[in-house]
Amino acid sequence: MAPNTPPAPDDAFLKQIFLHHLTRIYNGKRFLQQRTDDLIKLASFKALELAVSEFGGDVKNQIERMEEIYELIGEKPSPEVCNPIRSIVKDEFCLDHEQTIPLLNDLDLMLYLQVLEHINITSYRMLIMIAKLLKYDKVKQLLTENFDESADNDKLFTLIAKEYITD
């Protein structure tokens, strides 16, 4: 028996899917923006503090782009229903405040920030595909900029982790 492939969604349903995922990532980014200063304080070494600060600036830029996207498509963000980012960040990534080796907490902090960026990268990728189908050219460009920033942050945290481990 051959698996059934669902029919392609129409534009109205595609927009509904688009808004659902855009709202999730938007609310997640807003939550992160509120926590950036706390995340910076968790870093033990200056290089990581600077990277988390840069990450916070990128989060702010991404939120602004998403607000522009809402305007472009004539929508407003809906209230938070489910925020997977909140679940990951809750309790400051469950970092061990009793940890006597700062490097371990820093590596955990980078791990969780990279997990968040991977969620963002995947979400932006899906949103870009849907924006292309809906012929939202300017929206697609804004999402691509957000995607690129998230990918760059992921690489930055990888480089810092490598520096910590190999130097």
C-alpha positions as CSV (number, residue, x, y, z in Angstrom):
1,M,0.0,0.0,0.0
2,A,1.5,3.3,-1.1
3,P,1.7,6.1,1.4
4,N,-0.8,8.9,0.8
5,T,0.7,12.3,0.2
6,P,-1.6,15.1,1.5
7,P,-2.7,17.6,-1.1
8,A,-0.7,20.9,-1.4
9,P,-2.2,23.5,0.9
10,D,-3.9,26.5,-0.7
11,D,-2.6,30.0,-0.1
12,A,-4.9,30.7,2.9
13,F,-3.7,27.6,4.7
14,L,-0.1,28.4,3.8
15,K,-0.5,31.8,5.3
16,Q,-2.0,30.2,8.5
17,I,1.0,27.9,8.7
18,F,3.3,30.8,8.1
19,L,1.7,32.9,10.9
20,H,1.8,30.0,13.3
21,H,5.5,29.5,12.9
22,L,6.3,33.2,12.7
23,T,4.5,33.8,15.9
24,R,6.3,31.0,17.7
25,I,9.7,32.2,16.7
26,Y,8.7,35.9,17.3
27,N,7.5,35.2,20.8
28,G,10.6,33.0,21.5
29,K,12.9,35.8,20.4
30,R,11.0,38.4,22.5
31,F,11.5,36.1,25.5
32,L,15.2,35.8,24.7
33,Q,15.6,39.5,24.4
34,Q,14.2,39.9,27.9
35,R,16.8,37.4,29.2
36,T,19.9,38.5,27.3
37,D,21.4,40.5,30.2
38,D,21.0,37.5,32.5
39,L,22.6,35.3,29.9
40,I,25.6,37.7,29.6
41,K,26.1,37.5,33.4
42,L,26.3,33.7,33.2
43,A,29.4,33.9,31.0
44,S,32.6,33.5,32.9
45,F,35.0,34.6,30.1
46,K,35.1,37.9,28.2
47,A,35.0,36.2,24.8
48,L,31.7,34.5,25.6
49,E,30.3,37.7,27.2
50,L,30.9,39.5,24.0
51,A,29.5,36.7,21.9
52,V,26.3,36.6,24.0
53,S,26.0,40.4,23.8
54,E,26.3,40.1,20.0
55,F,23.7,37.4,20.0
56,G,21.4,39.7,22.0
57,G,21.9,42.5,19.4
58,D,21.0,40.0,16.6
59,V,17.9,38.9,18.5
60,K,16.8,42.6,18.6
61,N,17.4,42.9,14.9
62,Q,15.5,39.8,14.1
63,I,12.5,40.9,16.2
64,E,12.5,44.2,14.3
65,R,12.5,42.3,11.0
66,M,9.7,40.1,12.1
67,E,7.7,43.1,13.1
68,E,8.3,44.5,9.6
69,I,7.1,41.1,8.2
70,Y,3.9,41.4,10.2
71,E,3.3,44.8,8.7
72,L,4.1,43.7,5.2
73,I,1.5,40.9,5.3
74,G,-1.1,42.9,7.2
75,E,-1.0,40.9,10.4
76,K,-0.2,41.3,14.1
77,P,1.6,38.8,16.3
78,S,-0.9,36.7,18.3
79,P,-0.4,36.2,22.0
80,E,1.9,33.5,23.1
81,V,0.2,30.1,23.3
82,C,3.2,27.8,23.3
83,N,6.8,29.0,23.4
84,P,9.3,26.2,23.0
85,I,12.1,28.7,23.5
86,R,10.8,29.6,27.0
87,S,10.9,25.9,28.0
88,I,14.6,25.6,26.9
89,V,15.7,28.9,28.6
90,K,13.6,28.5,31.7
91,D,15.8,28.4,34.8
92,E,18.8,29.8,32.8
93,F,19.3,26.5,30.9
94,C,19.5,24.6,34.2
95,L,23.1,25.7,34.6
96,D,24.7,24.5,37.8
97,H,25.4,27.6,39.9
98,E,27.4,25.5,42.4
99,Q,29.8,24.5,39.6
100,T,33.4,25.2,40.6
101,I,34.7,25.0,37.0
102,P,33.5,28.0,35.1
103,L,34.4,26.4,31.8
104,L,31.7,23.8,32.2
105,N,29.0,26.4,32.7
106,D,30.3,28.3,29.7
107,L,30.2,25.3,27.5
108,D,26.7,24.5,28.7
109,L,25.6,28.0,28.0
110,M,27.1,27.8,24.4
111,L,25.4,24.4,23.9
112,Y,22.0,25.7,24.8
113,L,22.4,28.9,22.7
114,Q,23.4,26.7,19.8
115,V,20.3,24.5,20.4
116,L,18.2,27.7,20.2
117,E,19.9,28.8,17.0
118,H,19.3,25.4,15.4
119,I,15.6,25.8,16.2
120,N,15.7,29.2,14.6
121,I,17.6,28.1,11.6
122,T,15.1,25.3,11.0
123,S,12.1,27.6,11.6
124,Y,13.5,30.3,9.3
125,R,14.2,27.7,6.6
126,M,10.6,26.6,6.7
127,L,9.3,30.2,6.7
128,I,11.5,31.1,3.7
129,M,10.0,28.1,1.8
130,I,6.4,29.2,2.6
131,A,7.2,32.9,1.8
132,K,8.5,31.8,-1.6
133,L,5.3,29.9,-2.3
134,L,3.2,32.9,-1.2
135,K,5.4,35.2,-3.3
136,Y,6.3,37.3,-0.3
137,D,9.6,38.5,-1.9
138,K,10.5,41.2,0.7
139,V,9.4,38.9,3.6
140,K,11.7,36.2,2.1
141,Q,14.6,38.6,2.1
142,L,14.0,39.6,5.8
143,L,13.8,36.0,6.8
144,T,17.0,35.2,4.9
145,E,18.7,37.9,6.9
146,N,17.5,36.4,10.1
147,F,18.5,32.9,9.0
148,D,22.0,34.2,8.2
149,E,22.4,35.8,11.6
150,S,21.3,32.7,13.4
151,A,23.7,30.6,11.3
152,D,26.6,33.1,12.0
153,N,25.8,32.9,15.7
154,D,25.9,29.1,15.7
155,K,29.3,29.3,14.0
156,L,30.6,31.9,16.5
157,F,29.6,29.8,19.5
158,T,31.3,26.7,17.8
159,L,34.5,28.7,17.3
160,I,34.5,29.9,20.9
161,A,33.9,26.4,22.2
162,K,36.7,25.1,20.1
163,E,39.0,27.9,21.5
164,Y,38.0,26.9,25.0
165,I,38.7,23.2,24.5
166,T,41.9,23.4,22.4
167,D,43.7,26.3,24.0
